[in-house]
Every structure is written in structure tokens, then in C-alpha cells.
Amino acid sequence: MNEPVSSETYSAQIRRLAELTTRMSAQRAEAHTWYGEQVAAADRAVADAAEQVRRAEAEVAEARRMVDRVDGEVTHLWGQLRARLGVRRLGDPPGPARDAAGDPVPLLRGVRELLERTGQPGELPGAVNPLLIACGVGGALVAFLLGLGARALGAGSGGDLAVGLPVLALVVTLLGPLVGLAPARLLADRRHAVLTPRPMILVAASGLATTLLLLAVTYTR
């Protein structure tokens, strides 16, 4: 048979049980708190990782757009360069350099400005002045000869031609100083230059002098 337990021993066991229960509740609460903190930290880590992934995807998309933009700009500038050089078989545009770094937009802007400067037509140099004078003299001479031919044809004709052809001859002769501007323009185009007022005046003045000289020689005989 079991021996009876004294009241003091029973009370001590109850207190011990109560202490253990309190300690276990505290540990359980601590465990729940720790678990909640770990879950919250994990949620924050997942949210941060998701945000980093979103930013990385946005950066990748932006990088792809930049690559497409740069490739398109490079192809366009390469085509302009081939047009400037007049070389059709220049090949494909160069690819990206391995050690390239930095923003390519300023570099492309510099290339574009350089092509624009090199592509802008300049003025004709002074070395072509003899050719310009020759254009003026040649144009005036051609116009004067056409005028002589029209007058001779009118003199040998009758009716309206006898009246109209001398007038036409006079008009052609008076336009002689300006005829040389046409070959002068071709000369400027071949040299990728602009026909500014200076060469135009030089051509017109030489043509005018030639026309006056031819008229003087013709009508003073």
C-alpha cells in the first residue's frame, strides 16, 4: 500500500508545478515572439529581394532600350560616314569595345556634331579664282556667239523672224555675264562648297567685262 503524502510535500509539489507551468508559458511566449520576429524578418527579406529583382528587371529593360538606341544611332551615323566618304563598301559598323565604359550618349553626340561639321559645305578657296574667271569668260563668249548666230539668222530671214531674232540675240547677249554662274555652281558642288556672293560677283564681273569687250570689238569695226 502507498504511504500517505504530507500536506507540506504536496504544497511544495503544487508550487513546483506552478513554477514549471509559469516558466513553460514564458518560454512558449518567448518562442512565439522569436518565431514572429523571424517570420517578419523573412517577410522583409523576401520583400527586399522582390524589390531588388524588380529594380534589376527595370535596369535590364532600360539597358536593352539603350542598346537598341545606340545600335540604331551607330547604324545611322555609319551610313552618314559612308555617304560623306563616298565609300559604298565600307562594311558593317564596328561592334562595342570590350573595355568600353560610361554613357555612350555623349560620345554619339560628339560623333554626330563632328559629322555635321565635316558635312557642312564651305566657301570656295581663292585657288579656284582662275576657274571662276574662266566660267565667266566662257559663259559670256558662248552667249555672245549665240547672239551673233541669232542675228545672222534673223538677217537672212524675213517676216517676224527678222524682227524677233535680233531682239532674242540682244537678250541672250545681255544675259551673257550670268551664264557662267551655271558652270561655277557645278564647280562648287564638285568641291562640296557654297557659291557665295564673292565667287558669284567674280564670275559676273568677268562675264560682264568679256561681253563689253566683245561688243566693243564687234561694233567698232
mmCIF file of the C-alpha atoms, coordinates in Angstrom:
data_MODEL
# 
_entry.id   MODEL 
# 
loop_
_atom_site.group_PDB 
_atom_site.id 
_atom_site.type_symbol 
_atom_site.label_atom_id 
_atom_site.label_alt_id 
_atom_site.label_comp_id 
_atom_site.label_asym_id 
_atom_site.label_entity_id 
_atom_site.label_seq_id 
_atom_site.pdbx_PDB_ins_code 
_atom_site.Cartn_x 
_atom_site.Cartn_y 
_atom_site.Cartn_z 
_atom_site.occupancy 
_atom_site.B_iso_or_equiv 
_atom_site.pdbx_formal_charge 
_atom_site.auth_seq_id 
_atom_site.auth_comp_id 
_atom_site.auth_asym_id 
_atom_site.auth_atom_id 
_atom_site.pdbx_PDB_model_num 
ATOM 1   C CA . MET A 1 1   ? 0.000  0.000  0.000    1.00 0.00 ? 1   MET A CA 1 
ATOM 2   C CA . ASN A 1 2   ? 1.131  3.622  -0.727   1.00 0.00 ? 2   ASN A CA 1 
ATOM 3   C CA . GLU A 1 3   ? 2.124  5.718  2.170    1.00 0.00 ? 3   GLU A CA 1 
ATOM 4   C CA . PRO A 1 4   ? 0.165  8.947  2.683    1.00 0.00 ? 4   PRO A CA 1 
ATOM 5   C CA . VAL A 1 5   ? 1.838  12.211 1.489    1.00 0.00 ? 5   VAL A CA 1 
ATOM 6   C CA . SER A 1 6   ? 2.123  15.048 3.961    1.00 0.00 ? 6   SER A CA 1 
ATOM 7   C CA . SER A 1 7   ? 0.468  18.346 3.235    1.00 0.00 ? 7   SER A CA 1 
ATOM 8   C CA . GLU A 1 8   ? 3.787  20.178 3.164    1.00 0.00 ? 8   GLU A CA 1 
ATOM 9   C CA . THR A 1 9   ? 5.196  17.898 0.462    1.00 0.00 ? 9   THR A CA 1 
ATOM 10  C CA . TYR A 1 10  ? 2.007  18.242 -1.549   1.00 0.00 ? 10  TYR A CA 1 
ATOM 11  C CA . SER A 1 11  ? 2.100  22.042 -1.308   1.00 0.00 ? 11  SER A CA 1 
ATOM 12  C CA . ALA A 1 12  ? 5.715  22.054 -2.436   1.00 0.00 ? 12  ALA A CA 1 
ATOM 13  C CA . GLN A 1 13  ? 4.871  19.939 -5.447   1.00 0.00 ? 13  GLN A CA 1 
ATOM 14  C CA . ILE A 1 14  ? 1.992  22.261 -6.333   1.00 0.00 ? 14  ILE A CA 1 
ATOM 15  C CA . ARG A 1 15  ? 4.299  25.278 -6.127   1.00 0.00 ? 15  ARG A CA 1 
ATOM 16  C CA . ARG A 1 16  ? 6.905  23.482 -8.205   1.00 0.00 ? 16  ARG A CA 1 
ATOM 17  C CA . LEU A 1 17  ? 4.253  22.594 -10.773  1.00 0.00 ? 17  LEU A CA 1 
ATOM 18  C CA . ALA A 1 18  ? 3.057  26.181 -10.821  1.00 0.00 ? 18  ALA A CA 1 
ATOM 19  C CA . GLU A 1 19  ? 6.615  27.459 -11.288  1.00 0.00 ? 19  GLU A CA 1 
ATOM 20  C CA . LEU A 1 20  ? 7.224  24.993 -14.095  1.00 0.00 ? 20  LEU A CA 1 
ATOM 21  C CA . THR A 1 21  ? 3.941  25.985 -15.718  1.00 0.00 ? 21  THR A CA 1 
ATOM 22  C CA . THR A 1 22  ? 4.841  29.693 -15.480  1.00 0.00 ? 22  THR A CA 1 
ATOM 23  C CA . ARG A 1 23  ? 8.321  29.063 -16.833  1.00 0.00 ? 23  ARG A CA 1 
ATOM 24  C CA . MET A 1 24  ? 6.955  26.980 -19.681  1.00 0.00 ? 24  MET A CA 1 
ATOM 25  C CA . SER A 1 25  ? 4.417  29.699 -20.526  1.00 0.00 ? 25  SER A CA 1 
ATOM 26  C CA . ALA A 1 26  ? 7.168  32.308 -20.531  1.00 0.00 ? 26  ALA A CA 1 
ATOM 27  C CA . GLN A 1 27  ? 9.348  30.137 -22.751  1.00 0.00 ? 27  GLN A CA 1 
ATOM 28  C CA . ARG A 1 28  ? 6.407  29.435 -25.044  1.00 0.00 ? 28  ARG A CA 1 
ATOM 29  C CA . ALA A 1 29  ? 5.676  33.180 -25.275  1.00 0.00 ? 29  ALA A CA 1 
ATOM 30  C CA . GLU A 1 30  ? 9.342  33.849 -25.941  1.00 0.00 ? 30  GLU A CA 1 
ATOM 31  C CA . ALA A 1 31  ? 9.347  31.178 -28.631  1.00 0.00 ? 31  ALA A CA 1 
ATOM 32  C CA . HIS A 1 32  ? 6.244  32.682 -30.231  1.00 0.00 ? 32  HIS A CA 1 
ATOM 33  C CA . THR A 1 33  ? 7.848  36.138 -30.105  1.00 0.00 ? 33  THR A CA 1 
ATOM 34  C CA . TRP A 1 34  ? 11.075 34.835 -31.643  1.00 0.00 ? 34  TRP A CA 1 
ATOM 35  C CA . TYR A 1 35  ? 9.127  32.998 -34.330  1.00 0.00 ? 35  TYR A CA 1 
ATOM 36  C CA . GLY A 1 36  ? 7.101  36.099 -35.113  1.00 0.00 ? 36  GLY A CA 1 
ATOM 37  C CA . GLU A 1 37  ? 10.269 38.159 -35.378  1.00 0.00 ? 37  GLU A CA 1 
ATOM 38  C CA . GLN A 1 38  ? 11.867 35.565 -37.662  1.00 0.00 ? 38  GLN A CA 1 
ATOM 39  C CA . VAL A 1 39  ? 8.764  35.449 -39.867  1.00 0.00 ? 39  VAL A CA 1 
ATOM 40  C CA . ALA A 1 40  ? 8.672  39.246 -40.047  1.00 0.00 ? 40  ALA A CA 1 
ATOM 41  C CA . ALA A 1 41  ? 12.395 39.350 -40.882  1.00 0.00 ? 41  ALA A CA 1 
ATOM 42  C CA . ALA A 1 42  ? 11.872 36.685 -43.545  1.00 0.00 ? 42  ALA A CA 1 
ATOM 43  C CA . ASP A 1 43  ? 8.953  38.647 -44.998  1.00 0.00 ? 43  ASP A CA 1 
ATOM 44  C CA . ARG A 1 44  ? 11.069 41.790 -45.066  1.00 0.00 ? 44  ARG A CA 1 
ATOM 45  C CA . ALA A 1 45  ? 13.919 39.870 -46.720  1.00 0.00 ? 45  ALA A CA 1 
ATOM 46  C CA . VAL A 1 46  ? 11.518 38.466 -49.327  1.00 0.00 ? 46  VAL A CA 1 
ATOM 47  C CA . ALA A 1 47  ? 10.061 41.916 -49.952  1.00 0.00 ? 47  ALA A CA 1 
ATOM 48  C CA . ASP A 1 48  ? 13.557 43.419 -50.286  1.00 0.00 ? 48  ASP A CA 1 
ATOM 49  C CA . ALA A 1 49  ? 14.591 40.649 -52.642  1.00 0.00 ? 49  ALA A CA 1 
ATOM 50  C CA . ALA A 1 50  ? 11.443 41.142 -54.719  1.00 0.00 ? 50  ALA A CA 1 
ATOM 51  C CA . GLU A 1 51  ? 12.153 44.900 -54.875  1.00 0.00 ? 51  GLU A CA 1 
ATOM 52  C CA . GLN A 1 52  ? 15.738 44.230 -55.940  1.00 0.00 ? 52  GLN A CA 1 
ATOM 53  C CA . VAL A 1 53  ? 14.514 41.834 -58.613  1.00 0.00 ? 53  VAL A CA 1 
ATOM 54  C CA . ARG A 1 54  ? 12.044 44.454 -59.839  1.00 0.00 ? 54  ARG A CA 1 
ATOM 55  C CA . ARG A 1 55  ? 14.774 47.097 -59.981  1.00 0.00 ? 55  ARG A CA 1 
ATOM 56  C CA . ALA A 1 56  ? 17.133 44.693 -61.738  1.00 0.00 ? 56  ALA A CA 1 
ATOM 57  C CA . GLU A 1 57  ? 14.468 43.853 -64.325  1.00 0.00 ? 57  GLU A CA 1 
ATOM 58  C CA . ALA A 1 58  ? 13.823 47.570 -64.864  1.00 0.00 ? 58  ALA A CA 1 
ATOM 59  C CA . GLU A 1 59  ? 17.567 48.187 -65.272  1.00 0.00 ? 59  GLU A CA 1 
ATOM 60  C CA . VAL A 1 60  ? 17.839 45.303 -67.734  1.00 0.00 ? 60  VAL A CA 1 
ATOM 61  C CA . ALA A 1 61  ? 14.891 46.658 -69.740  1.00 0.00 ? 61  ALA A CA 1 
ATOM 62  C CA . GLU A 1 62  ? 16.438 50.142 -69.729  1.00 0.00 ? 62  GLU A CA 1 
ATOM 63  C CA . ALA A 1 63  ? 19.791 48.687 -70.760  1.00 0.00 ? 63  ALA A CA 1 
ATOM 64  C CA . ARG A 1 64  ? 18.144 46.855 -73.645  1.00 0.00 ? 64  ARG A CA 1 
ATOM 65  C CA . ARG A 1 65  ? 16.417 50.040 -74.781  1.00 0.00 ? 65  ARG A CA 1 
ATOM 66  C CA . MET A 1 66  ? 19.743 51.865 -74.571  1.00 0.00 ? 66  MET A CA 1 
ATOM 67  C CA . VAL A 1 67  ? 21.481 49.135 -76.579  1.00 0.00 ? 67  VAL A CA 1 
ATOM 68  C CA . ASP A 1 68  ? 18.793 49.309 -79.274  1.00 0.00 ? 68  ASP A CA 1 
ATOM 69  C CA . ARG A 1 69  ? 19.038 53.099 -79.315  1.00 0.00 ? 69  ARG A CA 1 
ATOM 70  C CA . VAL A 1 70  ? 22.830 53.052 -79.534  1.00 0.00 ? 70  VAL A CA 1 
ATOM 71  C CA . ASP A 1 71  ? 22.807 50.381 -82.261  1.00 0.00 ? 71  ASP A CA 1 
ATOM 72  C CA . GLY A 1 72  ? 20.309 52.387 -84.287  1.00 0.00 ? 72  GLY A CA 1 
ATOM 73  C CA . GLU A 1 73  ? 22.290 55.604 -83.841  1.00 0.00 ? 73  GLU A CA 1 
ATOM 74  C CA . VAL A 1 74  ? 25.555 53.867 -84.748  1.00 0.00 ? 74  VAL A CA 1 
ATOM 75  C CA . THR A 1 75  ? 23.996 52.424 -87.908  1.00 0.00 ? 75  THR A CA 1 
ATOM 76  C CA . HIS A 1 76  ? 22.657 55.870 -88.864  1.00 0.00 ? 76  HIS A CA 1 
ATOM 77  C CA . LEU A 1 77  ? 25.984 57.617 -88.230  1.00 0.00 ? 77  LEU A CA 1 
ATOM 78  C CA . TRP A 1 78  ? 27.859 54.878 -90.086  1.00 0.00 ? 78  TRP A CA 1 
ATOM 79  C CA . GLY A 1 79  ? 25.599 55.404 -93.079  1.00 0.00 ? 79  GLY A CA 1 
ATOM 80  C CA . GLN A 1 80  ? 26.280 59.150 -92.950  1.00 0.00 ? 80  GLN A CA 1 
ATOM 81  C CA . LEU A 1 81  ? 30.015 58.471 -92.784  1.00 0.00 ? 81  LEU A CA 1 
ATOM 82  C CA . ARG A 1 82  ? 29.838 56.243 -95.860  1.00 0.00 ? 82  ARG A CA 1 
ATOM 83  C CA . ALA A 1 83  ? 27.888 58.956 -97.667  1.00 0.00 ? 83  ALA A CA 1 
ATOM 84  C CA . ARG A 1 84  ? 30.495 61.582 -96.672  1.00 0.00 ? 84  ARG A CA 1 
ATOM 85  C CA . LEU A 1 85  ? 33.417 59.428 -97.789  1.00 0.00 ? 85  LEU A CA 1 
ATOM 86  C CA . GLY A 1 86  ? 31.627 58.146 -100.862 1.00 0.00 ? 86  GLY A CA 1 
ATOM 87  C CA . VAL A 1 87  ? 32.630 54.585 -100.000 1.00 0.00 ? 87  VAL A CA 1 
ATOM 88  C CA . ARG A 1 88  ? 29.888 52.031 -100.521 1.00 0.00 ? 88  ARG A CA 1 
ATOM 89  C CA . ARG A 1 89  ? 31.881 49.007 -99.415  1.00 0.00 ? 89  ARG A CA 1 
ATOM 90  C CA . LEU A 1 90  ? 32.915 50.341 -96.037  1.00 0.00 ? 90  LEU A CA 1 
ATOM 91  C CA . GLY A 1 91  ? 31.479 47.289 -94.310  1.00 0.00 ? 91  GLY A CA 1 
ATOM 92  C CA . ASP A 1 92  ? 29.284 46.969 -91.265  1.00 0.00 ? 92  ASP A CA 1 
ATOM 93  C CA . PRO A 1 93  ? 29.577 49.388 -88.344  1.00 0.00 ? 93  PRO A CA 1 
ATOM 94  C CA . PRO A 1 94  ? 32.058 48.361 -85.627  1.00 0.00 ? 94  PRO A CA 1 
ATOM 95  C CA . GLY A 1 95  ? 30.782 46.480 -82.597  1.00 0.00 ? 95  GLY A CA 1 
ATOM 96  C CA . PRO A 1 96  ? 31.077 47.588 -78.972  1.00 0.00 ? 96  PRO A CA 1 
ATOM 97  C CA . ALA A 1 97  ? 34.531 47.644 -77.423  1.00 0.00 ? 97  ALA A CA 1 
ATOM 98  C CA . ARG A 1 98  ? 35.204 45.141 -74.674  1.00 0.00 ? 98  ARG A CA 1 
ATOM 99  C CA . ASP A 1 99  ? 36.578 47.675 -72.199  1.00 0.00 ? 99  ASP A CA 1 
ATOM 100 C CA . ALA A 1 100 ? 34.030 50.373 -73.025  1.00 0.00 ? 100 ALA A CA 1 
ATOM 101 C CA . ALA A 1 101 ? 32.551 52.144 -70.020  1.00 0.00 ? 101 ALA A CA 1 
ATOM 102 C CA . GLY A 1 102 ? 30.443 55.197 -69.353  1.00 0.00 ? 102 GLY A CA 1 
ATOM 103 C CA . ASP A 1 103 ? 27.444 56.741 -71.019  1.00 0.00 ? 103 ASP A CA 1 
ATOM 104 C CA . PRO A 1 104 ? 27.565 56.290 -74.814  1.00 0.00 ? 104 PRO A CA 1 
ATOM 105 C CA . VAL A 1 105 ? 25.107 59.127 -75.475  1.00 0.00 ? 105 VAL A CA 1 
ATOM 106 C CA . PRO A 1 106 ? 27.704 61.964 -75.143  1.00 0.00 ? 106 PRO A CA 1 
ATOM 107 C CA . LEU A 1 107 ? 30.094 60.028 -77.393  1.00 0.00 ? 107 LEU A CA 1 
ATOM 108 C CA . LEU A 1 108 ? 27.422 59.591 -80.053  1.00 0.00 ? 108 LEU A CA 1 
ATOM 109 C CA . ARG A 1 109 ? 26.520 63.271 -79.747  1.00 0.00 ? 109 ARG A CA 1 
ATOM 110 C CA . GLY A 1 110 ? 30.177 64.179 -80.330  1.00 0.00 ? 110 GLY A CA 1 
ATOM 111 C CA . VAL A 1 111 ? 30.342 61.954 -83.408  1.00 0.00 ? 111 VAL A CA 1 
ATOM 112 C CA . ARG A 1 112 ? 27.113 63.455 -84.736  1.00 0.00 ? 112 ARG A CA 1 
ATOM 113 C CA . GLU A 1 113 ? 28.420 67.015 -84.264  1.00 0.00 ? 113 GLU A CA 1 
ATOM 114 C CA . LEU A 1 114 ? 31.708 66.079 -85.942  1.00 0.00 ? 114 LEU A CA 1 
ATOM 115 C CA . LEU A 1 115 ? 29.881 64.648 -88.953  1.00 0.00 ? 115 LEU A CA 1 
ATOM 116 C CA . GLU A 1 116 ? 27.691 67.739 -89.141  1.00 0.00 ? 116 GLU A CA 1 
ATOM 117 C CA . ARG A 1 117 ? 30.752 69.997 -89.121  1.00 0.00 ? 117 ARG A CA 1 
ATOM 118 C CA . THR A 1 118 ? 32.547 67.962 -91.742  1.00 0.00 ? 118 THR A CA 1 
ATOM 119 C CA . GLY A 1 119 ? 29.399 67.719 -93.845  1.00 0.00 ? 119 GLY A CA 1 
ATOM 120 C CA . GLN A 1 120 ? 28.691 71.432 -93.916  1.00 0.00 ? 120 GLN A CA 1 
ATOM 121 C CA . PRO A 1 121 ? 29.750 72.952 -97.247  1.00 0.00 ? 121 PRO A CA 1 
ATOM 122 C CA . GLY A 1 122 ? 32.349 75.685 -97.040  1.00 0.00 ? 122 GLY A CA 1 
ATOM 123 C CA . GLU A 1 123 ? 33.364 78.521 -99.318  1.00 0.00 ? 123 GLU A CA 1 
ATOM 124 C CA . LEU A 1 124 ? 35.360 78.115 -102.487 1.00 0.00 ? 124 LEU A CA 1 
ATOM 125 C CA . PRO A 1 125 ? 39.049 78.785 -101.871 1.00 0.00 ? 125 PRO A CA 1 
ATOM 126 C CA . GLY A 1 126 ? 40.918 81.537 -103.630 1.00 0.00 ? 126 GLY A CA 1 
ATOM 127 C CA . ALA A 1 127 ? 42.848 78.944 -105.635 1.00 0.00 ? 127 ALA A CA 1 
ATOM 128 C CA . VAL A 1 128 ? 39.806 78.390 -107.874 1.00 0.00 ? 128 VAL A CA 1 
ATOM 129 C CA . ASN A 1 129 ? 39.503 82.066 -108.840 1.00 0.00 ? 129 ASN A CA 1 
ATOM 130 C CA . PRO A 1 130 ? 41.061 81.420 -112.287 1.00 0.00 ? 130 PRO A CA 1 
ATOM 131 C CA . LEU A 1 131 ? 38.448 78.736 -112.892 1.00 0.00 ? 131 LEU A CA 1 
ATOM 132 C CA . LEU A 1 132 ? 35.704 81.125 -111.838 1.00 0.00 ? 132 LEU A CA 1 
ATOM 133 C CA . ILE A 1 133 ? 37.029 83.773 -114.196 1.00 0.00 ? 133 ILE A CA 1 
ATOM 134 C CA . ALA A 1 134 ? 37.145 81.149 -116.934 1.00 0.00 ? 134 ALA A CA 1 
ATOM 135 C CA . CYS A 1 135 ? 33.496 80.313 -116.215 1.00 0.00 ? 135 CYS A CA 1 
ATOM 136 C CA . GLY A 1 136 ? 32.522 83.954 -116.559 1.00 0.00 ? 136 GLY A CA 1 
ATOM 137 C CA . VAL A 1 137 ? 34.532 84.454 -119.743 1.00 0.00 ? 137 VAL A CA 1 
ATOM 138 C CA . GLY A 1 138 ? 33.352 81.177 -121.271 1.00 0.00 ? 138 GLY A CA 1 
ATOM 139 C CA . GLY A 1 139 ? 29.690 81.849 -120.431 1.00 0.00 ? 139 GLY A CA 1 
ATOM 140 C CA . ALA A 1 140 ? 29.813 85.348 -121.896 1.00 0.00 ? 140 ALA A CA 1 
ATOM 141 C CA . LEU A 1 141 ? 31.594 84.089 -125.004 1.00 0.00 ? 141 LEU A CA 1 
ATOM 142 C CA . VAL A 1 142 ? 29.012 81.327 -125.572 1.00 0.00 ? 142 VAL A CA 1 
ATOM 143 C CA . ALA A 1 143 ? 26.130 83.772 -125.090 1.00 0.00 ? 143 ALA A CA 1 
ATOM 144 C CA . PHE A 1 144 ? 27.744 86.290 -127.427 1.00 0.00 ? 144 PHE A CA 1 
ATOM 145 C CA . LEU A 1 145 ? 28.257 83.652 -130.130 1.00 0.00 ? 145 LEU A CA 1 
ATOM 146 C CA . LEU A 1 146 ? 24.641 82.539 -129.772 1.00 0.00 ? 146 LEU A CA 1 
ATOM 147 C CA . GLY A 1 147 ? 23.585 86.164 -130.132 1.00 0.00 ? 147 GLY A CA 1 
ATOM 148 C CA . LEU A 1 148 ? 25.668 86.554 -133.280 1.00 0.00 ? 148 LEU A CA 1 
ATOM 149 C CA . GLY A 1 149 ? 24.137 83.395 -134.699 1.00 0.00 ? 149 GLY A CA 1 
ATOM 150 C CA . ALA A 1 150 ? 20.609 84.617 -133.904 1.00 0.00 ? 150 ALA A CA 1 
ATOM 151 C CA . ARG A 1 151 ? 21.291 87.998 -135.543 1.00 0.00 ? 151 ARG A CA 1 
ATOM 152 C CA . ALA A 1 152 ? 22.768 86.349 -138.606 1.00 0.00 ? 152 ALA A CA 1 
ATOM 153 C CA . LEU A 1 153 ? 19.789 84.023 -138.848 1.00 0.00 ? 153 LEU A CA 1 
ATOM 154 C CA . GLY A 1 154 ? 17.409 86.966 -138.483 1.00 0.00 ? 154 GLY A CA 1 
ATOM 155 C CA . ALA A 1 155 ? 19.243 88.927 -141.148 1.00 0.00 ? 155 ALA A CA 1 
ATOM 156 C CA . GLY A 1 156 ? 18.801 86.072 -143.591 1.00 0.00 ? 156 GLY A CA 1 
ATOM 157 C CA . SER A 1 157 ? 15.115 85.584 -142.727 1.00 0.00 ? 157 SER A CA 1 
ATOM 158 C CA . GLY A 1 158 ? 12.042 87.575 -143.327 1.00 0.00 ? 158 GLY A CA 1 
ATOM 159 C CA . GLY A 1 159 ? 8.825  88.393 -141.578 1.00 0.00 ? 159 GLY A CA 1 
ATOM 160 C CA . ASP A 1 160 ? 8.580  88.022 -137.844 1.00 0.00 ? 160 ASP A CA 1 
ATOM 161 C CA . LEU A 1 161 ? 11.912 86.204 -137.597 1.00 0.00 ? 161 LEU A CA 1 
ATOM 162 C CA . ALA A 1 162 ? 13.718 89.205 -138.999 1.00 0.00 ? 162 ALA A CA 1 
ATOM 163 C CA . VAL A 1 163 ? 12.307 91.273 -136.134 1.00 0.00 ? 163 VAL A CA 1 
ATOM 164 C CA . GLY A 1 164 ? 12.276 88.720 -133.293 1.00 0.00 ? 164 GLY A CA 1 
ATOM 165 C CA . LEU A 1 165 ? 15.665 87.095 -133.696 1.00 0.00 ? 165 LEU A CA 1 
ATOM 166 C CA . PRO A 1 166 ? 17.697 90.307 -133.241 1.00 0.00 ? 166 PRO A CA 1 
ATOM 167 C CA . VAL A 1 167 ? 15.748 91.027 -130.060 1.00 0.00 ? 167 VAL A CA 1 
ATOM 168 C CA . LEU A 1 168 ? 16.401 87.490 -128.864 1.00 0.00 ? 168 LEU A CA 1 
ATOM 169 C CA . ALA A 1 169 ? 20.060 87.906 -129.760 1.00 0.00 ? 169 ALA A CA 1 
ATOM 170 C CA . LEU A 1 170 ? 20.241 91.094 -127.691 1.00 0.00 ? 170 LEU A CA 1 
ATOM 171 C CA . VAL A 1 171 ? 18.623 89.389 -124.693 1.00 0.00 ? 171 VAL A CA 1 
ATOM 172 C CA . VAL A 1 172 ? 20.986 86.415 -124.919 1.00 0.00 ? 172 VAL A CA 1 
ATOM 173 C CA . THR A 1 173 ? 23.990 88.728 -125.184 1.00 0.00 ? 173 THR A CA 1 
ATOM 174 C CA . LEU A 1 174 ? 22.900 90.775 -122.165 1.00 0.00 ? 174 LEU A CA 1 
ATOM 175 C CA . LEU A 1 175 ? 22.449 87.576 -120.156 1.00 0.00 ? 175 LEU A CA 1 
ATOM 176 C CA . GLY A 1 176 ? 25.979 86.507 -121.058 1.00 0.00 ? 176 GLY A CA 1 
ATOM 177 C CA . PRO A 1 177 ? 27.585 87.702 -117.781 1.00 0.00 ? 177 PRO A CA 1 
ATOM 178 C CA . LEU A 1 178 ? 25.212 85.415 -115.856 1.00 0.00 ? 178 LEU A CA 1 
ATOM 179 C CA . VAL A 1 179 ? 25.636 82.294 -117.978 1.00 0.00 ? 179 VAL A CA 1 
ATOM 180 C CA . GLY A 1 180 ? 28.936 81.482 -116.291 1.00 0.00 ? 180 GLY A CA 1 
ATOM 181 C CA . LEU A 1 181 ? 27.135 81.018 -112.957 1.00 0.00 ? 181 LEU A CA 1 
ATOM 182 C CA . ALA A 1 182 ? 25.876 77.608 -114.114 1.00 0.00 ? 182 ALA A CA 1 
ATOM 183 C CA . PRO A 1 183 ? 29.346 76.006 -114.525 1.00 0.00 ? 183 PRO A CA 1 
ATOM 184 C CA . ALA A 1 184 ? 30.504 77.870 -111.417 1.00 0.00 ? 184 ALA A CA 1 
ATOM 185 C CA . ARG A 1 185 ? 27.697 76.195 -109.473 1.00 0.00 ? 185 ARG A CA 1 
ATOM 186 C CA . LEU A 1 186 ? 28.786 72.801 -110.803 1.00 0.00 ? 186 LEU A CA 1 
ATOM 187 C CA . LEU A 1 187 ? 32.335 73.580 -109.726 1.00 0.00 ? 187 LEU A CA 1 
ATOM 188 C CA . ALA A 1 188 ? 31.145 74.463 -106.232 1.00 0.00 ? 188 ALA A CA 1 
ATOM 189 C CA . ASP A 1 189 ? 29.073 71.288 -105.984 1.00 0.00 ? 189 ASP A CA 1 
ATOM 190 C CA . ARG A 1 190 ? 32.011 69.117 -107.009 1.00 0.00 ? 190 ARG A CA 1 
ATOM 191 C CA . ARG A 1 191 ? 34.105 70.714 -104.289 1.00 0.00 ? 191 ARG A CA 1 
ATOM 192 C CA . HIS A 1 192 ? 31.248 70.438 -101.761 1.00 0.00 ? 192 HIS A CA 1 
ATOM 193 C CA . ALA A 1 193 ? 31.186 74.196 -101.318 1.00 0.00 ? 193 ALA A CA 1 
ATOM 194 C CA . VAL A 1 194 ? 28.655 77.024 -101.393 1.00 0.00 ? 194 VAL A CA 1 
ATOM 195 C CA . LEU A 1 195 ? 28.565 79.532 -104.202 1.00 0.00 ? 195 LEU A CA 1 
ATOM 196 C CA . THR A 1 196 ? 28.785 82.625 -102.003 1.00 0.00 ? 196 THR A CA 1 
ATOM 197 C CA . PRO A 1 197 ? 28.451 86.226 -103.269 1.00 0.00 ? 197 PRO A CA 1 
ATOM 198 C CA . ARG A 1 198 ? 32.225 86.608 -103.718 1.00 0.00 ? 198 ARG A CA 1 
ATOM 199 C CA . PRO A 1 199 ? 32.621 83.952 -106.453 1.00 0.00 ? 199 PRO A CA 1 
ATOM 200 C CA . MET A 1 200 ? 29.293 84.981 -107.990 1.00 0.00 ? 200 MET A CA 1 
ATOM 201 C CA . ILE A 1 201 ? 30.499 88.584 -108.282 1.00 0.00 ? 201 ILE A CA 1 
ATOM 202 C CA . LEU A 1 202 ? 33.804 87.373 -109.715 1.00 0.00 ? 202 LEU A CA 1 
ATOM 203 C CA . VAL A 1 203 ? 32.031 85.275 -112.367 1.00 0.00 ? 203 VAL A CA 1 
ATOM 204 C CA . ALA A 1 204 ? 29.552 88.019 -113.235 1.00 0.00 ? 204 ALA A CA 1 
ATOM 205 C CA . ALA A 1 205 ? 32.258 90.705 -113.386 1.00 0.00 ? 205 ALA A CA 1 
ATOM 206 C CA . SER A 1 206 ? 34.486 88.641 -115.678 1.00 0.00 ? 206 SER A CA 1 
ATOM 207 C CA . GLY A 1 207 ? 31.471 87.798 -117.838 1.00 0.00 ? 207 GLY A CA 1 
ATOM 208 C CA . LEU A 1 208 ? 30.411 91.430 -117.997 1.00 0.00 ? 208 LEU A CA 1 
ATOM 209 C CA . ALA A 1 209 ? 33.917 92.548 -118.922 1.00 0.00 ? 209 ALA A CA 1 
ATOM 210 C CA . THR A 1 210 ? 34.070 89.901 -121.638 1.00 0.00 ? 210 THR A CA 1 
ATOM 211 C CA . THR A 1 211 ? 30.662 90.888 -123.002 1.00 0.00 ? 211 THR A CA 1 
ATOM 212 C CA . LEU A 1 212 ? 31.574 94.583 -123.100 1.00 0.00 ? 212 LEU A CA 1 
ATOM 213 C CA . LEU A 1 213 ? 34.899 93.805 -124.764 1.00 0.00 ? 213 LEU A CA 1 
ATOM 214 C CA . LEU A 1 214 ? 33.220 91.657 -127.395 1.00 0.00 ? 214 LEU A CA 1 
ATOM 215 C CA . LEU A 1 215 ? 30.574 94.303 -128.057 1.00 0.00 ? 215 LEU A CA 1 
ATOM 216 C CA . ALA A 1 216 ? 33.237 96.964 -128.346 1.00 0.00 ? 216 ALA A CA 1 
ATOM 217 C CA . VAL A 1 217 ? 35.317 94.929 -130.748 1.00 0.00 ? 217 VAL A CA 1 
ATOM 218 C CA . THR A 1 218 ? 32.276 93.986 -132.822 1.00 0.00 ? 218 THR A CA 1 
ATOM 219 C CA . TYR A 1 219 ? 30.660 97.391 -133.194 1.00 0.00 ? 219 TYR A CA 1 
ATOM 220 C CA . THR A 1 220 ? 33.820 99.462 -133.566 1.00 0.00 ? 220 THR A CA 1 
ATOM 221 C CA . ARG A 1 221 ? 34.854 97.744 -136.785 1.00 0.00 ? 221 ARG A CA 1 
# 
